Amino acid sequence: MGILGTILAYIFPPARRFPGVGSQQVSEESRIPLGEGELVIFNEQPVWVLHLEGGFVALSALCTHKGCLLEWDKDRRVLSCPCHMGLFDAHGNVLKGLPPRALPRFRVAVLNGEIHLTGARG
């Protein structure tokens, strides 16, 4: 069962099969059209859920420089920091400015139209 369990876990990661311990429904698929984002609260923290071509991405909504709340610019497809002009791409990577590191990401699972998040990926 050990090898089979490992193979099944690789093919069907737990976050995609069903919400796990610590998961939380934060929105619904129909509320976030392609190219749009929704600011939600997950574990008492602001998180941007973005609907990209490859699916949904969830990123911390706080700049890694000084913790300012980021804004989603759907036309440029970037998260911008109004405090010190930092920019992040739609996957949380630093594009410019003072942020010292990428944004923390969260696991996303869409189940029956509901968007669930689980703990940080890093």
Backbone bond lengths (Angstrom), bond angles and torsions (degrees), N, CA, C in turn:
res aa  C-N    CA-C-N  psi(-1)  N-CA   C-N-CA  omega(-1)  CA-C   N-CA-C  phi
1 M - - - 1.458 - - 1.522 111.11 -
2 G 1.337 118.47 -25.60 1.455 121.59 -178.64 1.513 112.60 -60.24
3 I 1.336 117.26 -49.40 1.462 120.91 -179.37 1.523 110.39 -68.27
4 L 1.321 116.95 -43.54 1.457 120.68 179.08 1.524 110.58 -61.12
5 G 1.327 116.98 -43.00 1.468 120.83 178.37 1.514 111.79 -61.16
6 T 1.317 116.86 -40.73 1.463 121.58 178.59 1.522 110.77 -64.07
7 I 1.329 116.23 -44.31 1.463 120.55 179.43 1.525 110.73 -63.65
8 L 1.333 117.56 -45.70 1.464 120.81 179.35 1.521 111.48 -63.77
9 A 1.333 117.28 -39.40 1.464 120.44 178.72 1.523 110.84 -64.64
10 Y 1.330 117.08 -34.35 1.463 120.84 178.21 1.529 110.61 -70.53
11 I 1.317 116.92 -44.76 1.463 121.15 -177.96 1.524 111.81 -71.89
12 F 1.324 116.59 -40.36 1.461 122.13 -177.96 1.522 109.18 -124.10
13 P 1.347 117.80 81.88 1.465 118.85 -179.90 1.521 110.76 -55.75
14 P 1.326 119.06 143.82 1.461 122.21 -176.90 1.516 114.02 -52.34
15 A 1.319 118.98 -38.37 1.459 120.84 -177.83 1.523 111.85 -65.57
16 R 1.334 117.69 -22.18 1.462 119.61 179.41 1.516 112.26 -91.94
17 R 1.311 117.62 -22.92 1.461 120.17 -178.76 1.521 110.84 -76.31
18 F 1.301 116.43 -47.95 1.463 121.07 -178.15 1.517 107.91 -166.42
19 P 1.343 117.31 157.56 1.454 118.96 178.33 1.518 109.90 -61.13
20 G 1.298 116.48 132.98 1.457 120.81 179.66 1.508 111.67 -97.51
21 V 1.310 114.85 -175.04 1.456 120.69 176.78 1.519 107.62 -59.77
22 G 1.309 116.51 132.97 1.451 120.41 179.78 1.516 113.76 85.64
23 S 1.326 117.58 1.28 1.462 118.63 177.44 1.522 108.98 -83.35
24 Q 1.321 114.21 158.01 1.457 119.25 -177.87 1.520 108.74 -147.89
25 Q 1.330 116.66 134.31 1.458 119.65 173.84 1.522 107.61 -74.87
26 V 1.338 116.04 128.34 1.457 119.55 -177.14 1.527 113.12 -117.61
27 S 1.326 117.29 -18.21 1.457 120.04 -178.96 1.520 109.13 -167.43
28 E 1.331 114.85 -171.10 1.455 121.81 175.83 1.524 108.64 -126.81
29 E 1.303 115.06 144.90 1.461 122.04 -178.07 1.531 111.71 -52.02
30 S 1.317 117.15 -41.11 1.464 122.08 -176.24 1.527 113.10 -68.78
31 R 1.315 118.11 -16.36 1.471 121.47 -177.91 1.525 113.19 -83.14
32 I 1.350 117.36 -13.27 1.466 120.02 -175.44 1.531 109.13 -125.49
33 P 1.334 117.35 92.56 1.467 120.10 179.13 1.532 111.32 -63.84
34 L 1.303 116.31 159.92 1.459 122.46 178.47 1.532 109.87 -53.99
35 G 1.330 116.25 130.89 1.459 122.23 -179.69 1.519 114.19 89.27
36 E 1.316 116.57 -10.58 1.467 121.15 -178.77 1.525 110.42 -97.74
37 G 1.312 115.33 171.29 1.453 121.96 176.05 1.515 110.12 -139.26
38 E 1.310 115.67 157.05 1.462 120.92 175.97 1.523 108.28 -132.02
39 L 1.320 115.51 131.97 1.455 121.49 175.98 1.522 107.67 -84.86
40 V 1.328 116.77 121.44 1.466 122.13 -178.18 1.526 108.83 -126.30
41 I 1.308 115.20 170.26 1.464 121.11 174.81 1.523 107.84 -111.10
42 F 1.333 116.12 126.95 1.458 122.41 177.90 1.522 107.40 -133.02
43 N 1.327 116.11 124.71 1.474 121.12 -177.03 1.525 111.25 50.15
44 E 1.326 115.27 43.88 1.464 123.48 176.84 1.525 113.51 65.21
45 Q 1.330 117.53 19.80 1.463 122.36 179.47 1.531 109.57 -125.50
46 P 1.345 117.48 143.49 1.466 119.01 176.44 1.530 110.94 -73.45
47 V 1.323 115.22 136.09 1.466 122.27 -178.08 1.529 108.27 -137.27
48 W 1.327 115.96 136.53 1.460 120.40 172.22 1.525 108.72 -90.93
49 V 1.334 116.41 126.30 1.464 121.97 171.16 1.522 105.49 -105.14
50 L 1.323 116.06 116.83 1.460 122.48 -177.01 1.524 110.01 -110.49
51 H 1.323 116.14 138.40 1.468 121.16 177.55 1.525 107.50 -101.60
52 L 1.315 116.05 103.18 1.462 122.87 -178.86 1.522 109.94 -105.47
53 E 1.332 116.66 173.37 1.466 121.01 -178.82 1.526 112.02 -56.01
54 G 1.317 118.01 -36.13 1.457 121.54 -178.15 1.516 114.72 -86.49
55 G 1.309 117.86 1.05 1.460 121.68 -178.24 1.519 110.99 128.22
56 F 1.315 115.78 -153.49 1.456 121.18 -177.12 1.523 110.89 -100.10
57 V 1.328 115.17 143.03 1.460 123.20 176.50 1.521 106.68 -126.49
58 A 1.329 117.17 138.98 1.466 121.54 177.82 1.522 108.88 -122.61
59 L 1.332 115.18 125.80 1.461 121.95 -175.94 1.520 110.19 -131.35
60 S 1.316 115.91 147.80 1.457 119.43 172.65 1.523 108.48 -54.61
61 A 1.322 116.89 140.20 1.460 121.57 179.90 1.519 111.72 -93.92
62 L 1.338 116.83 9.26 1.460 120.88 -178.86 1.525 110.04 -109.16
63 C 1.318 116.23 127.49 1.457 121.90 179.34 1.525 109.93 -59.47
64 T 1.315 116.19 140.04 1.466 120.77 -179.14 1.525 112.10 -77.84
65 H 1.320 117.77 -2.44 1.466 120.53 177.94 1.525 110.40 -83.20
66 K 1.331 117.35 -65.30 1.469 120.93 -177.56 1.525 113.26 -128.57
67 G 1.327 117.27 7.76 1.459 120.23 176.10 1.513 115.67 82.40
68 C 1.325 117.73 17.09 1.465 120.30 178.06 1.530 110.04 -71.19
69 L 1.330 116.25 151.74 1.461 122.00 -179.63 1.525 110.00 -73.69
70 L 1.325 116.14 124.54 1.462 122.34 -178.78 1.521 111.35 -80.00
71 E 1.330 115.08 154.47 1.461 122.13 177.67 1.527 108.82 -116.91
72 W 1.342 117.28 138.84 1.464 121.88 178.48 1.523 108.96 -89.48
73 D 1.319 116.88 124.10 1.459 123.48 175.50 1.527 106.79 -105.89
74 K 1.332 116.32 98.05 1.465 120.26 -173.82 1.524 112.57 -67.33
75 D 1.325 117.89 -28.68 1.464 119.98 -179.43 1.526 111.39 -70.47
76 R 1.325 116.81 -40.92 1.469 121.01 179.68 1.522 112.19 -93.15
77 R 1.339 116.06 -9.46 1.476 122.95 -179.43 1.528 111.90 57.53
78 V 1.327 115.25 48.32 1.462 121.38 178.40 1.520 109.69 -136.82
79 L 1.324 114.73 156.16 1.460 121.75 169.24 1.517 105.98 -100.55
80 S 1.329 116.18 127.27 1.459 119.73 -177.12 1.517 110.65 -117.21
81 C 1.326 114.55 146.25 1.456 121.28 178.04 1.527 108.31 -100.34
82 P 1.330 117.84 118.38 1.456 120.10 -178.93 1.534 113.28 -73.24
83 C 1.315 117.84 -14.71 1.471 120.46 -176.57 1.525 112.99 -76.95
84 H 1.341 116.85 -48.64 1.465 119.97 -174.96 1.522 112.35 -135.34
85 M 1.336 116.76 20.76 1.461 123.48 172.79 1.529 115.00 65.49
86 G 1.311 118.24 25.25 1.459 120.98 174.48 1.521 110.18 -69.83
87 L 1.330 116.59 150.16 1.462 121.96 178.42 1.520 110.07 -131.32
88 F 1.338 115.09 139.31 1.461 122.99 176.33 1.517 107.88 -125.59
89 D 1.334 117.23 145.53 1.462 119.32 174.45 1.528 109.46 -77.62
90 A 1.326 116.13 178.96 1.467 121.29 -175.42 1.525 113.50 -69.72
91 H 1.334 117.45 -3.53 1.463 121.21 176.13 1.522 111.41 -111.16
92 G 1.350 116.05 6.42 1.457 120.70 175.05 1.512 115.76 92.01
93 N 1.327 117.88 2.47 1.463 120.81 179.41 1.525 110.62 -77.71
94 V 1.327 116.92 142.52 1.462 121.52 179.28 1.527 109.38 -69.95
95 L 1.335 115.86 128.27 1.462 121.44 176.36 1.523 111.47 -100.21
96 K 1.346 116.04 -39.11 1.464 119.27 178.57 1.521 109.92 -165.67
97 G 1.310 114.63 164.76 1.452 120.42 175.37 1.516 113.28 99.46
98 L 1.323 115.41 -159.75 1.459 123.03 -172.32 1.529 116.60 -89.63
99 P 1.331 120.44 -10.40 1.471 118.45 -179.18 1.529 111.61 -56.68
100 P 1.341 117.19 129.43 1.464 120.75 -176.93 1.528 114.63 -80.55
101 R 1.317 117.47 -14.80 1.470 119.70 -176.70 1.532 110.07 -157.75
102 A 1.318 114.61 167.88 1.468 121.87 178.41 1.527 110.29 -66.13
103 L 1.319 114.96 164.92 1.465 120.94 177.97 1.524 110.63 -77.26
104 P 1.329 117.60 142.20 1.467 119.60 172.23 1.528 110.00 -61.41
105 R 1.338 115.55 140.92 1.465 122.24 178.66 1.520 109.72 -108.97
106 F 1.318 115.11 157.59 1.458 122.08 178.33 1.518 108.81 -124.49
107 R 1.318 115.83 149.47 1.468 120.75 176.98 1.526 108.81 -73.35
108 V 1.328 115.37 137.65 1.463 122.26 -178.99 1.520 108.92 -117.39
109 A 1.317 116.49 135.01 1.465 122.33 172.44 1.524 107.59 -131.35
110 V 1.327 116.52 131.97 1.461 121.56 175.70 1.516 106.93 -108.10
111 L 1.321 115.97 116.61 1.459 122.33 -176.34 1.516 109.89 -129.28
112 N 1.316 116.10 116.08 1.464 121.28 -179.12 1.522 111.58 52.81
113 G 1.325 116.42 39.73 1.456 121.45 178.06 1.516 115.40 83.30
114 E 1.322 117.20 -4.43 1.470 121.16 179.47 1.525 109.66 -96.75
115 I 1.330 116.11 137.38 1.464 121.27 177.33 1.519 108.63 -96.45
116 H 1.333 115.14 121.16 1.466 122.24 179.45 1.520 109.04 -115.13
117 L 1.325 116.66 142.37 1.458 122.20 174.59 1.516 109.39 -116.63
118 T 1.324 115.21 147.46 1.466 121.71 171.45 1.519 107.23 -128.16
119 G 1.319 116.15 174.88 1.461 124.11 -171.66 1.512 117.70 -41.32
120 A 1.312 115.02 165.16 1.465 122.86 -175.73 1.517 111.73 -62.67
121 R 1.309 115.69 143.83 1.459 123.31 174.84 1.517 110.36 -88.13
122 G 1.291 116.43 -30.46 1.464 120.48 -177.42 1.490 111.61 117.48
